[in-house]
Amino acid sequence: MLFYSFFKTLVDQKVTVELKNDLAITGILKSVDQFLNIKLDEIQVVDEERYPHMSTVKNCFIRGSVVRYVQLPAQAVDTALLQDAARREAAQPSTVQPANVKVK
């Protein structure tokens, strides 16, 4: 949930999303969900010569499982807050249920 909460703070920021198929898209982050699916508006393809069919697309929805990297503006990242949240999440007891396994 840490990454989901973090990405929610970046709504309306300009980000670049690199996909696993090497397509990189820059746009305004409009929404993100718990699966890290991303909606971008005002998109531009980083390498338009390689992907000319994408030049007319103005917004897109990106499935979280196809994202390789998300490049963020440095001024939008509060590293102290992110580190504190990571420490708190790591300190919480695990909610994983023990498996119901019998060993002989």
All heavy atoms as an XYZ file, in Angstrom:
826
protein
N       0.818     -1.204      0.000
C       0.000      0.000      0.000
C       0.858      1.262      0.000
O       0.368      2.332     -0.296
C      -0.924      0.015      1.215
C      -2.088     -0.953      1.124
S      -3.089     -0.713     -0.325
C      -4.263      0.459      0.243
N       2.130      1.119      0.339
C       2.998      2.288      0.417
C       3.132      2.963     -0.940
O       2.995      4.176     -1.051
C       4.372      1.894      0.957
C       5.403      3.008      1.031
C       4.943      4.085      1.990
C       6.746      2.461      1.457
N       3.374      2.167     -1.991
C       3.535      2.760     -3.310
C       2.235      3.382     -3.804
O       2.240      4.439     -4.424
C       4.052      1.734     -4.323
C       5.494      1.408     -4.135
C       5.886      0.163     -3.692
C       6.471      2.357     -4.376
C       7.213     -0.137     -3.515
C       7.805      2.069     -4.201
C       8.178      0.816     -3.761
N       1.118      2.735     -3.535
C      -0.177      3.282     -3.935
C      -0.391      4.645     -3.277
O      -0.730      5.625     -3.953
C      -1.295      2.313     -3.567
C      -2.678      2.878     -3.697
C      -3.165      3.274     -4.936
C      -3.503      3.026     -2.595
C      -4.435      3.797     -5.061
C      -4.780      3.537     -2.715
C      -5.232      3.927     -3.950
O      -6.490      4.438     -4.080
N      -0.151      4.734     -1.983
C      -0.321      6.005     -1.265
C       0.628      7.064     -1.808
O       0.262      8.227     -1.957
C      -0.067      5.812      0.229
O      -0.963      4.871      0.746
N       1.853      6.642     -2.107
C       2.842      7.578     -2.638
C       2.415      8.111     -4.009
O       2.453      9.309     -4.254
C       4.199      6.890     -2.734
C       5.242      7.734     -3.400
C       5.702      8.890     -2.803
C       5.747      7.384     -4.635
C       6.666      9.687     -3.422
C       6.701      8.164     -5.255
C       7.161      9.315     -4.650
N       1.975      7.224     -4.898
C       1.569      7.662     -6.235
C       0.329      8.550     -6.191
O       0.165      9.423     -7.039
C       1.342      6.470     -7.167
C       2.605      5.947     -7.777
C       3.158      4.760     -7.363
C       3.251      6.658     -8.768
C       4.325      4.275     -7.926
C       4.422      6.195     -9.342
C       4.959      4.999     -8.912
N      -0.542      8.348     -5.211
C      -1.718      9.215     -5.075
C      -1.305     10.659     -4.813
O      -2.005     11.585     -5.199
C      -2.644      8.719     -3.949
C      -3.350      7.417     -4.239
C      -4.386      7.539     -5.292
C      -5.626      8.175     -4.764
N      -6.687      8.285     -5.753
N      -0.168     10.870     -4.183
C       0.296     12.232     -3.915
C       0.846     12.900     -5.177
O       1.055     14.106     -5.189
C       1.382     12.261     -2.829
O       2.554     11.597     -3.316
C       0.904     11.609     -1.545
N       1.089     12.128     -6.225
C       1.668     12.661     -7.457
C       0.628     12.995     -8.529
O       0.998     13.339     -9.651
C       2.678     11.658     -8.035
C       3.882     11.381     -7.156
C       4.711     10.262     -7.754
C       4.715     12.627     -6.976
N      -0.653     12.894     -8.197
C      -1.704     13.224     -9.163
C      -1.530     14.669     -9.612
O      -1.189     15.548     -8.823
C      -3.100     12.980     -8.547
C      -4.202     13.535     -9.438
C      -3.306     11.492     -8.321
N      -1.697     14.898    -10.900
C      -1.531     16.183    -11.581
C      -0.064     16.590    -11.735
O       0.218     17.750    -12.025
C      -2.338     17.301    -10.907
C      -3.834     17.085    -11.056
O      -4.252     16.542    -12.099
O      -4.578     17.452    -10.137
N       0.853     15.661    -11.543
C       2.276     15.903    -11.797
C       2.649     15.270    -13.139
O       2.047     14.282    -13.561
C       3.141     15.267    -10.707
C       2.935     15.839     -9.334
C       3.607     17.181     -9.161
O       4.610     17.476     -9.798
N       3.042     18.003     -8.298
N       3.673     15.803    -13.769
C       4.161     15.239    -15.027
C       5.113     14.088    -14.716
O       6.064     14.260    -13.949
C       4.884     16.310    -15.844
C       5.212     15.897    -17.243
C       5.733     17.075    -18.036
C       5.802     16.716    -19.505
N       6.125     17.869    -20.331
N       4.836     12.909    -15.282
C       5.660     11.723    -15.066
C       5.955     11.059    -16.411
O       5.252     11.286    -17.393
C       4.979     10.697    -14.129
C       4.742     11.280    -12.750
C       3.682     10.191    -14.717
N       6.993     10.255    -16.426
C       7.313      9.444    -17.595
C       7.208      7.986    -17.186
O       7.815      7.567    -16.201
C       8.725      9.750    -18.121
O       8.786     11.123    -18.486
C       9.059      8.902    -19.336
N       6.428      7.218    -17.947
C       6.227      5.807    -17.665
C       6.903      5.010    -18.773
O       6.599      5.200    -19.953
C       4.722      5.458    -17.601
C       4.524      3.982    -17.330
C       4.018      6.308    -16.556
N       7.834      4.137    -18.382
C       8.478      3.258    -19.354
C       7.841      1.881    -19.219
O       7.776      1.314    -18.131
C       9.982      3.161    -19.095
C      10.683      2.304    -20.124
C      12.169      2.195    -19.890
O      12.763      3.142    -19.338
O      12.731      1.146    -20.251
N       7.381      1.348    -20.349
C       6.714      0.056    -20.353
C       7.707     -1.058    -20.636
O       8.814     -0.819    -21.122
C       5.606      0.047    -21.406
C       4.593      1.196    -21.312
C       3.540      1.052    -22.385
C       3.976      1.256    -19.938
N       7.298     -2.279    -20.380
C       8.173     -3.427    -20.591
C       8.488     -3.661    -22.067
O       9.455     -4.340    -22.384
C       7.543     -4.682    -19.990
C       7.527     -4.654    -18.476
C       6.893     -5.897    -17.911
C       6.881     -5.848    -16.388
N       6.189     -7.005    -15.812
N       7.700     -3.092    -22.973
C       7.977     -3.225    -24.410
C       8.845     -2.067    -24.919
O       8.921     -1.830    -26.117
C       6.689     -3.318    -25.214
C       5.873     -2.042    -25.182
O       6.207     -1.082    -24.494
N       4.779     -2.025    -25.927
N       9.490     -1.319    -24.024
C      10.409     -0.211    -24.306
C       9.726      1.074    -24.758
O      10.414      2.033    -25.087
C      11.483     -0.607    -25.326
C      12.405     -1.680    -24.783
O      12.640     -1.674    -23.561
O      12.886     -2.510    -25.569
N       8.419      1.130    -24.764
C       7.702      2.368    -25.064
C       7.739      3.257    -23.826
O       7.443      2.807    -22.715
C       6.249      2.062    -25.454
C       5.306      3.232    -25.668
C       5.785      4.098    -26.829
C       3.901      2.727    -25.934
N       8.142      4.506    -23.987
C       8.164      5.467    -22.882
C       7.179      6.583    -23.191
O       7.202      7.162    -24.280
C       9.564      6.026    -22.680
N       6.309      6.876    -22.239
C       5.244      7.861    -22.414
C       5.346      8.896    -21.298
O       5.415      8.540    -20.121
C       3.867      7.186    -22.371
C       3.752      6.111    -23.447
C       2.754      8.212    -22.505
C       2.512      5.248    -23.313
N       5.337     10.165    -21.672
C       5.332     11.257    -20.710
C       3.941     11.881    -20.708
O       3.356     12.097    -21.770
C       6.379     12.321    -21.090
O       7.661     11.701    -21.106
C       6.381     13.467    -20.099
N       3.419     12.166    -19.531
C       2.106     12.785    -19.441
C       1.785     13.207    -18.023
O       2.590     13.029    -17.103
N       0.601     13.763    -17.861
C       0.124     14.224    -16.558
C      -0.610     13.066    -15.882
O      -1.574     12.533    -16.426
C      -0.829     15.429    -16.709
C      -0.181     16.550    -17.523
C      -1.285     15.923    -15.336
C       1.055     17.138    -16.899
N      -0.136     12.671    -14.696
C      -0.760     11.585    -13.946
C      -2.134     12.048    -13.461
O      -2.234     13.008    -12.710
C       0.121     11.196    -12.765
C      -0.396     10.077    -11.874
C      -0.426      8.766    -12.635
C       0.456      9.957    -10.637
N      -3.175     11.358    -13.902
C      -4.530     11.736    -13.504
C      -5.110     10.815    -12.450
O      -5.886     11.242    -11.603
C      -5.462     11.773    -14.729
C      -5.237     12.989    -15.578
C      -5.509     14.228    -14.757
C      -5.216     15.493    -15.480
N      -5.418     16.667    -14.654
N      -4.740      9.531    -12.490
C      -5.222      8.623    -11.450
C      -4.346      7.386    -11.393
O      -3.652      7.051    -12.348
C      -6.685      8.233    -11.684
O      -6.809      7.441    -12.837
N      -4.397      6.744    -10.250
C      -3.692      5.491    -10.024
C      -4.553      4.667     -9.075
O      -5.248      5.234     -8.229
C      -2.267      5.740     -9.469
C      -2.317      6.421     -8.129
C      -1.451      4.473     -9.410
N      -4.559      3.342     -9.238
C      -5.348      2.513     -8.337
C      -4.450      1.558     -7.564
O      -3.229      1.609     -7.685
C      -6.464      1.776     -9.091
C      -5.947      0.752    -10.088
O      -4.742      0.438    -10.067
O      -6.761      0.264    -10.884
N      -5.063      0.688     -6.756
C      -4.290     -0.186     -5.881
C      -3.450     -1.210     -6.638
O      -2.513     -1.778     -6.092
C      -5.204     -0.884     -4.864
C      -6.124     -1.913     -5.469
C      -7.458     -1.349     -5.900
O      -7.582     -0.167     -6.155
N      -8.458     -2.198     -5.989
N      -3.750     -1.435     -7.922
C      -2.952     -2.337     -8.748
C      -1.862     -1.575     -9.501
O      -1.182     -2.131    -10.343
C      -3.847     -3.077     -9.737
C      -4.942     -3.855     -9.068
C      -6.251     -3.418     -9.134
C      -4.656     -5.010     -8.352
C      -7.272     -4.122     -8.512
C      -5.665     -5.714     -7.718
C      -6.971     -5.275     -7.796
N      -1.728     -0.284     -9.204
C      -0.799      0.632     -9.854
C      -1.083      0.787    -11.337
O      -0.174      1.044    -12.137
C       0.657      0.244     -9.591
C       1.066      0.274     -8.114
C       2.534     -0.075     -7.958
C       0.768      1.608     -7.483
N      -2.361      0.612    -11.715
C      -2.791      1.001    -13.054
C      -2.752      2.521    -13.097
O      -3.093      3.188    -12.124
C      -4.212      0.514    -13.345
C      -4.309     -0.995    -13.337
O      -3.423     -1.688    -13.815
N      -5.398     -1.506    -12.797
N      -2.346      3.071    -14.235
C      -2.075      4.507    -14.332
C      -2.880      5.111    -15.477
O      -2.931      4.540    -16.562
C      -0.567      4.738    -14.582
C       0.244      4.237    -13.390
C      -0.265      6.194    -14.877
C       1.732      4.221    -13.626
N      -3.493      6.270    -15.223
C      -4.154      7.035    -16.274
C      -3.361      8.312    -16.492
O      -3.112      9.059    -15.543
C      -5.583      7.377    -15.899
C      -6.300      8.121    -17.002
C      -7.715      8.477    -16.649
C      -8.307      9.280    -17.782
N      -9.533      9.947    -17.404
N      -2.962      8.553    -17.763
C      -2.205      9.750    -18.119
C      -2.991     10.585    -19.117
O      -3.629     10.046    -20.018
C      -0.859      9.377    -18.766
C       0.161      8.632    -17.924
C       1.378      8.295    -18.767
C       0.567      9.447    -16.727
N      -2.927     11.903    -18.972
C      -3.498     12.847    -19.935
C      -2.368     13.633    -20.575
O      -1.259     13.693    -20.040
C      -4.459     13.814    -19.245
C      -5.827     13.200    -19.003
O      -6.095     12.104    -19.524
O      -6.630     13.828    -18.287
N      -2.660     14.255    -21.712
C      -1.703     15.094    -22.444
C      -0.391     14.337    -22.686
O       0.692     14.836    -22.397
C      -1.425     16.393    -21.685
C      -2.668     17.221    -21.428
C      -2.391     18.430    -20.544
O      -1.239     18.896    -20.514
O      -3.330     18.903    -19.897
N      -0.510     13.123    -23.223
C       0.683     12.288    -23.356
C       1.507     12.648    -24.579
O       0.998     13.204    -25.559
C       0.329     10.786    -23.397
C      -0.399     10.424    -24.686
C      -0.445     10.374    -22.179
C      -0.428      8.953    -24.962
N       2.780     12.333    -24.478
C       3.721     12.430    -25.591
C       4.622     11.214    -25.511
O       5.093     10.857    -24.425
C       4.578     13.687    -25.495
C       3.810     14.972    -25.662
C       4.715     16.189    -25.526
O       5.710     16.146    -24.821
N       4.362     17.249    -26.207
N       4.854     10.599    -26.660
C       5.753      9.459    -26.718
C       7.182      9.991    -26.782
O       7.469     10.922    -27.532
C       5.428      8.574    -27.937
C       6.411      7.429    -28.059
C       4.010      8.049    -27.833
N       8.075      9.417    -25.993
C       9.449      9.897    -25.932
C      10.153      9.695    -27.271
O      10.862     10.574    -27.746
C      10.213      9.199    -24.788
C      11.688      9.542    -24.828
C       9.604      9.584    -23.441
N       9.939      8.554    -27.932
C      10.576      8.252    -29.216
C       9.498      8.161    -30.303
O       9.104      7.069    -30.705
C      11.364      6.948    -29.111
C      12.221      6.669    -30.321
O      12.260      7.522    -31.228
O      12.856      5.600    -30.360
N       9.014      9.325    -30.774
C       7.912      9.336    -31.748
C       8.287      8.721    -33.084
O       7.427      8.211    -33.779
C       7.395     10.766    -31.950
C       6.453     11.192    -30.854
C       5.668     12.435    -31.223
O       5.224     12.551    -32.370
O       5.517     13.281    -30.333
N       9.559      8.767    -33.457
C       9.976      8.174    -34.726
C       9.785      6.664    -34.710
O       9.465      6.062    -35.726
C      11.436      8.519    -35.014
C      11.657      9.995    -35.264
C      13.133     10.342    -35.360
O      13.987      9.439    -35.237
O      13.428     11.534    -35.547
N       9.973      6.059    -33.568
C       9.832      4.614    -33.440
C       8.365      4.194    -33.306
O       8.004      3.084    -33.676
C      10.622      4.148    -32.220
C      10.742      2.680    -32.101
C      11.732      2.319    -31.022
N      11.688      0.903    -30.749
C      12.229      0.320    -29.702
N      12.876      1.047    -28.824
N      12.147     -0.965    -29.509
N       7.537      5.077    -32.760
C       6.117      4.781    -32.540
C       5.255      5.883    -33.157
O       4.557      6.609    -32.454
C       5.824      4.673    -31.043
C       6.649      3.628    -30.341
C       7.797      3.979    -29.635
C       6.285      2.290    -30.399
C       8.561      3.023    -28.997
C       7.045      1.320    -29.757
C       8.182      1.690    -29.066
O       8.936      0.731    -28.437
N       5.242      6.020    -34.498
C       4.490      7.124    -35.116
C       2.979      7.007    -34.923
O       2.276      8.015    -34.912
C       4.871      7.026    -36.590
C       5.291      5.615    -36.777
C       5.909      5.184    -35.481
N       2.467      5.798    -34.746
C       1.028      5.606    -34.554
C       0.534      6.167    -33.219
O      -0.660      6.376    -33.042
C       0.678      4.119    -34.666
C       1.407      3.267    -33.680
N       2.730      2.911    -33.852
C       1.013      2.713    -32.513
C       3.118      2.165    -32.837
N       2.102      2.041    -31.999
N       1.442      6.466    -32.299
C       1.059      6.996    -30.994
C       0.976      8.521    -30.972
O       0.567      9.098    -29.978
C       2.064      6.538    -29.931
C       2.070      5.049    -29.664
S       0.577      4.480    -28.873
C       0.706      5.262    -27.283
N       1.331      9.167    -32.081
C       1.378     10.636    -32.081
C      -0.001     11.282    -31.967
O      -0.105     12.424    -31.526
C       2.093     11.142    -33.330
O       1.361     10.778    -34.479
N      -1.058     10.569    -32.311
C      -2.402     11.150    -32.242
C      -3.114     10.853    -30.922
O      -4.173     11.397    -30.657
C      -3.275     10.619    -33.393
O      -3.350      9.193    -33.295
C      -2.699     11.016    -34.735
N      -2.530     10.008    -30.099
C      -3.149      9.639    -28.826
C      -2.932     10.760    -27.817
O      -1.821     11.267    -27.668
C      -2.556      8.308    -28.300
C      -3.178      7.932    -26.972
C      -2.744      7.199    -29.317
N      -3.987     11.152    -27.121
C      -3.909     12.273    -26.173
C      -3.969     11.834    -24.713
O      -3.506     12.539    -23.832
C      -5.030     13.285    -26.437
C      -4.946     13.895    -27.823
C      -3.644     14.620    -28.021
C      -3.496     15.114    -29.443
N      -2.119     15.276    -29.846
N      -4.583     10.681    -24.436
C      -4.602     10.156    -23.076
C      -4.571      8.636    -23.142
O      -4.874      8.053    -24.175
C      -5.798     10.667    -22.263
C      -7.112     10.349    -22.928
O      -7.328      9.253    -23.406
N      -8.011     11.316    -22.943
N      -4.188      8.002    -22.048
C      -4.094      6.546    -22.060
C      -4.262      5.976    -20.657
O      -4.102      6.673    -19.659
C      -2.771      6.093    -22.675
S      -1.324      6.516    -21.702
N      -4.583      4.706    -20.646
C      -4.686      3.923    -19.420
C      -3.641      2.831    -19.520
O      -3.589      2.109    -20.509
C      -6.091      3.319    -19.275
C      -6.255      2.483    -18.051
C      -6.579      3.070    -16.841
C      -6.077      1.111    -18.101
C      -6.728      2.294    -15.700
C      -6.222      0.332    -16.967
C      -6.550      0.925    -15.767
N      -2.785      2.710    -18.518
C      -1.690      1.752    -18.548
C      -1.891      0.740    -17.430
O      -1.994      1.115    -16.253
C      -0.328      2.456    -18.378
C      -0.150      3.506    -19.477
C       0.800      1.449    -18.381
C       1.023      4.432    -19.261
N      -1.942     -0.516    -17.814
C      -2.069     -1.588    -16.822
C      -0.778     -1.673    -16.007
O       0.319     -1.651    -16.549
C      -2.345     -2.904    -17.534
C      -2.583     -4.056    -16.616
C      -2.821     -5.315    -17.423
N      -2.753     -6.465    -16.562
C      -3.771     -7.272    -16.315
N      -4.930     -7.038    -16.904
N      -3.633     -8.308    -15.526
N      -0.909     -1.772    -14.700
C       0.245     -1.762    -13.810
C       1.254     -2.862    -14.082
O       2.455     -2.672    -13.894
N       0.800     -4.013    -14.564
C       1.709     -5.142    -14.772
C       2.643     -4.956    -15.962
O       3.598     -5.711    -16.110
C       0.912     -6.437    -14.954
O       0.131     -6.374    -16.127
N       2.402     -3.964    -16.822
C       3.276     -3.742    -17.980
C       4.250     -2.587    -17.759
O       5.029     -2.259    -18.645
C       2.465     -3.506    -19.285
C       1.575     -4.683    -19.586
C       1.675     -2.223    -19.225
N       4.237     -1.998    -16.564
C       5.121     -0.866    -16.259
C       6.482     -1.387    -15.810
O       6.577     -2.242    -14.932
C       4.508      0.028    -15.163
C       5.475      1.114    -14.741
C       3.208      0.637    -15.657
N       7.534     -0.854    -16.427
C       8.895     -1.171    -15.999
C       9.385     -0.126    -14.997
O       9.873     -0.452    -13.931
C       9.832     -1.224    -17.203
C      11.270     -1.567    -16.812
C      12.193     -1.623    -18.017
N      11.832     -2.744    -18.870
C      12.009     -2.755    -20.189
N      12.531     -1.705    -20.799
N      11.674     -3.801    -20.892
N       9.284      1.146    -15.367
C       9.742      2.248    -14.510
C       8.749      3.402    -14.572
O       8.074      3.583    -15.577
C      11.090      2.819    -14.977
C      12.236      1.853    -14.980
C      12.836      1.470    -16.171
C      12.758      1.353    -13.798
C      13.900      0.589    -16.179
C      13.828      0.473    -13.800
C      14.391      0.096    -15.001
O      15.439     -0.765    -15.005
N       8.728      4.194    -13.514
C       8.015      5.472    -13.514
C       9.030      6.519    -13.087
O       9.598      6.447    -11.995
C       6.807      5.475    -12.571
C       6.125      6.840    -12.585
C       5.818      4.382    -12.935
N       9.296      7.470    -13.974
C      10.230      8.558    -13.668
C       9.435      9.725    -13.118
O       8.475     10.172    -13.733
C      10.990      8.968    -14.918
C      11.829      7.852    -15.497
C      12.441      8.230    -16.827
O      12.487      9.393    -17.193
N      12.907      7.228    -17.548
N       9.873     10.210    -11.961
C       9.138     11.246    -11.245
C       9.942     12.532    -11.212
O      11.171     12.502    -11.206
C       8.893     10.788     -9.805
C       8.308      9.398     -9.628
C       8.355      9.007     -8.174
C       6.909      9.348    -10.163
N       9.254     13.676    -11.138
C       9.987     14.933    -10.953
C      10.596     14.962     -9.556
O       9.939     14.626     -8.565
C       8.909     16.006    -11.127
C       7.617     15.307    -10.883
C       7.820     13.872    -11.259
N      11.866     15.326     -9.470
C      12.583     15.301     -8.190
C      11.922     16.180     -7.138
O      11.881     15.825     -5.961
C      14.035     15.727     -8.407
N      11.395     17.332     -7.556
C      10.786     18.244     -6.587
C       9.469     17.708     -6.020
O       9.009     18.184     -4.993
C      10.569     19.636     -7.199
C       9.541     19.696     -8.289
C      10.076     19.369     -9.673
O      11.184     18.884     -9.815
N       9.288     19.627    -10.685
N       8.889     16.691     -6.642
C       7.620     16.145     -6.171
C       7.814     15.034     -5.150
O       6.849     14.578     -4.546
C       6.809     15.614     -7.356
N       9.050     14.605     -4.931
C       9.319     13.487     -4.028
C       9.849     14.013     -2.698
O      10.898     14.635     -2.648
C      10.337     12.513     -4.665
C      10.615     11.359     -3.713
C       9.835     12.013     -6.004
N       9.114     13.746     -1.642
C       9.540     14.096     -0.288
C      10.191     12.855      0.310
O       9.512     11.976      0.841
C       8.335     14.545      0.532
C       8.718     15.023      1.925
O       9.898     14.885      2.299
O       7.827     15.535      2.629
N      11.510     12.760      0.203
C      12.214     11.546      0.608
C      12.094     11.284      2.109
O      12.005     10.132      2.524
C      13.703     11.610      0.208
O      14.275     12.797      0.729
C      13.853     11.576     -1.291
N      12.087     12.322      2.919
C      11.963     12.128      4.368
C      10.615     11.496      4.709
O      10.541     10.557      5.510
C      12.127     13.455      5.092
N       9.562     11.977      4.087
C       8.230     11.428      4.329
C       8.149      9.984      3.840
O       7.585      9.121      4.516
C       7.173     12.286      3.617
C       5.724     11.872      3.797
C       5.315     12.013      5.255
C       4.822     12.716      2.913
N       8.732      9.693      2.689
C       8.721      8.345      2.128
C       9.505      7.376      3.021
O       9.051      6.255      3.277
C       9.303      8.371      0.719
C       9.142      7.126     -0.121
C       7.678      6.752     -0.269
C       9.764      7.332     -1.489
N      10.656      7.798      3.513
C      11.445      6.943      4.410
C      10.704      6.674      5.716
O      10.701      5.551      6.226
C      12.791      7.580      4.692
C      13.731      7.542      3.516
C      15.002      8.339      3.771
O      15.093      9.102      4.738
N      15.979      8.172      2.895
N      10.045      7.691      6.249
C       9.286      7.525      7.479
C       8.135      6.543      7.277
O       7.889      5.673      8.112
C       8.760      8.880      7.955
C       8.069      8.796      9.293
O       8.626      8.150     10.210
O       6.964      9.357      9.422
N       7.441      6.660      6.171
C       6.326      5.753      5.876
C       6.830      4.325      5.700
O       6.179      3.371      6.142
C       5.592      6.216      4.627
N       7.978      4.157      5.062
C       8.548      2.816      4.879
C       8.919      2.202      6.226
O       8.700      1.008      6.459
C       9.764      2.891      3.969
N       9.480      2.998      7.117
C       9.826      2.500      8.456
C       8.572      2.072      9.224
O       8.565      1.033      9.885
C      10.564      3.570      9.248
C      12.002      3.697      8.890
C      12.752      4.579      9.893
N      13.913      5.144      9.236
C      13.984      6.367      8.724
N      12.962      7.191      8.823
N      15.068      6.783      8.124
N       7.532      2.899      9.154
C       6.284      2.549      9.858
C       5.678      1.283      9.305
O       5.191      0.443     10.052
C       5.283      3.695      9.762
C       5.542      4.812     10.749
C       4.473      5.822     10.660
N       4.412      6.206      9.247
C       3.919      7.320      8.769
N       3.379      8.172      9.560
N       3.946      7.587      7.491
N       5.686      1.124      7.977
C       5.111     -0.075      7.364
C       5.921     -1.313      7.733
O       5.361     -2.372      7.994
C       5.038      0.071      5.844
C       4.292     -1.060      5.181
C       4.052     -0.813      3.713
O       3.130     -0.045      3.393
O       4.788     -1.387      2.907
N       7.242     -1.185      7.791
C       8.097     -2.317      8.152
C       7.920     -2.703      9.618
O       8.079     -3.872      9.980
C       9.553     -1.983      7.866
N       7.591     -1.750     10.465
C       7.437     -2.006     11.890
C       6.099     -2.651     12.233
O       5.953     -3.231     13.309
C       7.591     -0.702     12.677
N       5.133     -2.574     11.340
C       3.824     -3.164     11.595
C       3.943     -4.681     11.583
O       4.656     -5.244     10.758
C       2.803     -2.727     10.550
C       2.402     -1.289     10.635
C       1.420     -0.910      9.537
O       1.182     -1.659      8.608
N       0.861      0.276      9.651
N       3.213     -5.352     12.495
C       3.244     -6.819     12.475
C       2.601     -7.344     11.201
O       1.672     -6.743     10.650
C       2.437     -7.210     13.713
C       1.635     -6.003     14.069
C       2.377     -4.818     13.537
N       3.120     -8.438     10.728
C       2.618     -9.041      9.490
C       1.198     -9.544      9.696
O       0.863    -10.101     10.746
C       3.520    -10.196      9.074
O       3.014    -10.802      7.920
N       0.352     -9.375      8.679
C      -1.026     -9.850      8.748
C      -1.200    -11.155      7.997
O      -2.309    -11.591      7.749
C      -1.980     -8.791      8.156
O      -1.602     -8.554      6.803
C      -1.938     -7.513      8.956
N      -0.088    -11.810      7.648
C      -0.148    -13.064      6.900
C      -0.613    -14.168      7.834
O      -0.082    -14.349      8.923
C       1.232    -13.404      6.293
C       1.200    -14.739      5.601
C       1.670    -12.298      5.369
N      -1.610    -14.912      7.397
C      -2.119    -16.031      8.171
C      -1.189    -17.231      7.996
O      -0.736    -17.499      6.890
C      -3.524    -16.404      7.671
C      -4.543    -15.294      7.808
C      -5.013    -15.134      9.245
O      -5.004    -16.079     10.001
N      -5.402    -13.927      9.604
N      -0.907    -17.980      9.051
C      -0.066    -19.170      8.895
C      -0.791    -20.210      8.049
O      -2.020    -20.357      8.126
C       0.146    -19.651     10.326
C      -0.899    -19.004     11.143
C      -1.311    -17.742     10.411
N      -0.051    -20.912      7.226
C      -0.646    -21.928      6.354
C      -1.129    -23.111      7.183
O      -0.539    -23.458      8.202
C       0.380    -22.377      5.316
N      -2.198    -23.705      6.735
C      -2.759    -24.866      7.414
C      -2.126    -26.103      6.802
O      -2.705    -26.799      5.983
C      -4.276    -24.859      7.240
C      -4.948    -25.851      8.193
O      -4.288    -26.435      9.030
N      -6.232    -26.015      8.033
N      -0.881    -26.401      7.242
C      -0.103    -27.504      6.678
C       0.222    -28.493      7.789
O       0.655    -28.104      8.865
C       1.208    -26.982      6.047
C       2.037    -28.114      5.495
C       0.892    -25.964      4.969
N       0.031    -29.763      7.483
C       0.396    -30.800      8.442
C       1.663    -31.480      7.962
O       1.760    -31.886      6.811
C      -0.722    -31.829      8.556
C      -1.987    -31.275      9.156
C      -3.053    -32.336      9.267
C      -4.333    -31.723      9.819
N      -5.410    -32.707      9.898
N       2.642    -31.594      8.825
C       3.902    -32.230      8.500
C       4.006    -33.513      9.300
O       3.787    -33.515     10.509
C       5.088    -31.301      8.830
C       6.405    -31.969      8.512
C       4.937    -29.981      8.085
N       4.334    -34.609      8.631
C       4.477    -35.898      9.325
C       5.922    -36.220      9.552
O       6.787    -35.917      8.847
C       3.820    -37.014      8.523
C       2.319    -36.884      8.517
C       1.704    -38.065      7.811
C       0.196    -37.941      7.841
N      -0.456    -39.079      7.275
